[in-house]
Amino acid sequence: WLLENNEFSTKNIFQEASKKGIDYNRIFFAKKVNIKEHLARLQFADLFLDTFPYTAHTTCSDALRVGTPVLTRIGLTFPSRVAASLLKTSGLEELITHSEDEYIKKAILISRDIEYQRKLKKKVFDAKNIKPLFNNNLYTKNLEKAYEKIYKRKIDNLEPDHIYINWSLYKMLEKLTVIIPSRTHDKQNSFLRKATDSIFKQNIIKKFDL
């Protein structure tokens, strides 16, 4: 399943497939459509086979958004690491391979093991709601923190350096469920509610009002 860009590339791919003994009728070309239609059809794919050394960027994000597993091979350059970065942020490290041989074996495993394929698709779909990749509020706050760190280094007359944002708090909270009484006049409980409301608004952890 490939993007139909022009008749020349389509013809060349068909020719190469035939040379390698592959029935070209197994290759499907998808025409360009609006994003809504594209995402709707993308969810029916069982596995997204990423390219190397230039890996998927927006196309990887789109696939993960609709629950389609993306198998990638990570490299040493920026474009060869984008898809791997998106997968890692989604908690899907098992879909990151480090060699051509590992990539091929993993693709065969996923395609042949239907039960694993089903569980993998569910894991990808669920990750959208519990992992940082599509959490815009969290992303914005962490980006702001990074800007603050950069600016602080500037006013402290420090040399430019790598900026890291601590995700450990998120990783701790994503598995946490908190129960807070809804009706209370206790000052301590009132303070606790205010302190946790900002976290709940980010949909990082679950809240049950009793």
ZIUR-V664942 format. One record per backbone hydrogen bond with DSSP energy under -0.5 kcal/mol. NH is the residue of the N-H (numbers start at 1). CO is the residue of the C=O. E is the energy in kcal/mol with one decimal. If there is no record, write none. Layout:
# ZIUR-V664942
nh=NH co=CO e=E
nh=NH co=CO e=E
This chain:
# ZIUR-V664942
nh=2 co=28 e=-3.2
nh=4 co=30 e=-2.9
nh=5 co=3 e=-1.0
nh=10 co=6 e=-1.7
nh=11 co=7 e=-2.0
nh=12 co=8 e=-2.4
nh=13 co=9 e=-2.3
nh=14 co=10 e=-2.0
nh=15 co=11 e=-2.1
nh=16 co=12 e=-2.4
nh=17 co=13 e=-2.3
nh=18 co=14 e=-2.1
nh=19 co=15 e=-2.1
nh=20 co=16 e=-1.4
nh=21 co=18 e=-1.6
nh=22 co=17 e=-3.0
nh=24 co=22 e=-0.6
nh=26 co=23 e=-2.2
nh=27 co=24 e=-1.5
nh=28 co=26 e=-0.5
nh=30 co=2 e=-3.7
nh=30 co=28 e=-0.5
nh=38 co=34 e=-2.4
nh=39 co=35 e=-2.6
nh=40 co=36 e=-1.6
nh=41 co=37 e=-2.0
nh=42 co=38 e=-2.1
nh=43 co=39 e=-1.1
nh=44 co=41 e=-1.5
nh=45 co=42 e=-1.6
nh=48 co=69 e=-2.9
nh=49 co=47 e=-0.6
nh=50 co=48 e=-0.8
nh=50 co=71 e=-2.5
nh=55 co=53 e=-1.0
nh=55 co=79 e=-2.3
nh=61 co=57 e=-1.8
nh=62 co=58 e=-2.8
nh=63 co=59 e=-1.9
nh=64 co=60 e=-2.5
nh=65 co=61 e=-2.0
nh=66 co=62 e=-1.2
nh=67 co=64 e=-0.9
nh=68 co=63 e=-2.9
nh=69 co=67 e=-0.6
nh=71 co=48 e=-2.9
nh=71 co=69 e=-0.5
nh=72 co=70 e=-0.6
nh=72 co=95 e=-2.4
nh=74 co=97 e=-2.7
nh=75 co=80 e=-1.5
nh=81 co=78 e=-2.0
nh=82 co=78 e=-0.7
nh=85 co=81 e=-2.1
nh=86 co=82 e=-2.1
nh=87 co=83 e=-2.4
nh=88 co=84 e=-2.6
nh=89 co=85 e=-2.2
nh=90 co=86 e=-1.0
nh=91 co=88 e=-1.6
nh=92 co=87 e=-3.0
nh=95 co=92 e=-2.0
nh=96 co=93 e=-2.1
nh=97 co=72 e=-2.6
nh=97 co=95 e=-0.6
nh=103 co=99 e=-2.3
nh=104 co=100 e=-2.4
nh=105 co=101 e=-2.4
nh=106 co=102 e=-2.3
nh=107 co=103 e=-2.2
nh=108 co=104 e=-2.3
nh=109 co=105 e=-2.3
nh=110 co=106 e=-2.4
nh=111 co=107 e=-2.1
nh=112 co=108 e=-1.9
nh=113 co=109 e=-2.3
nh=114 co=112 e=-1.2
nh=117 co=113 e=-2.3
nh=118 co=114 e=-2.2
nh=119 co=115 e=-2.3
nh=120 co=116 e=-2.4
nh=121 co=117 e=-2.1
nh=122 co=118 e=-1.9
nh=123 co=119 e=-2.2
nh=124 co=120 e=-2.3
nh=125 co=121 e=-2.4
nh=126 co=122 e=-2.7
nh=127 co=123 e=-1.8
nh=128 co=124 e=-0.8
nh=128 co=125 e=-0.7
nh=129 co=126 e=-1.4
nh=130 co=126 e=-0.8
nh=131 co=127 e=-2.3
nh=132 co=89 e=-0.6
nh=133 co=89 e=-0.6
nh=134 co=131 e=-0.6
nh=135 co=132 e=-2.0
nh=136 co=134 e=-1.2
nh=139 co=135 e=-2.4
nh=140 co=136 e=-2.5
nh=141 co=137 e=-2.2
nh=142 co=138 e=-2.4
nh=143 co=139 e=-2.3
nh=144 co=140 e=-2.3
nh=145 co=141 e=-2.0
nh=146 co=142 e=-2.0
nh=147 co=143 e=-2.2
nh=148 co=144 e=-2.3
nh=149 co=145 e=-2.2
nh=150 co=146 e=-2.3
nh=151 co=147 e=-2.7
nh=152 co=148 e=-2.5
nh=153 co=149 e=-2.0
nh=154 co=150 e=-1.6
nh=155 co=151 e=-2.5
nh=156 co=152 e=-1.6
nh=157 co=154 e=-1.5
nh=158 co=153 e=-3.0
nh=167 co=165 e=-0.6
nh=171 co=167 e=-2.4
nh=172 co=168 e=-1.9
nh=173 co=169 e=-2.3
nh=174 co=170 e=-2.3
nh=175 co=172 e=-0.7
nh=176 co=173 e=-2.0
nh=178 co=206 e=-1.7
nh=180 co=178 e=-0.5
nh=180 co=208 e=-0.9
nh=184 co=182 e=-0.8
nh=190 co=186 e=-2.4
nh=191 co=187 e=-2.4
nh=192 co=188 e=-2.3
nh=193 co=189 e=-2.4
nh=194 co=190 e=-2.0
nh=195 co=191 e=-2.3
nh=196 co=192 e=-1.7
nh=197 co=193 e=-1.7
nh=198 co=194 e=-0.7
nh=200 co=196 e=-2.4
nh=201 co=197 e=-2.2
nh=202 co=198 e=-0.5
nh=202 co=199 e=-1.1
nh=203 co=200 e=-2.0
nh=204 co=199 e=-1.2
nh=206 co=176 e=-1.0
nh=208 co=178 e=-1.3
nh=209 co=207 e=-0.5
nh=210 co=180 e=-0.9
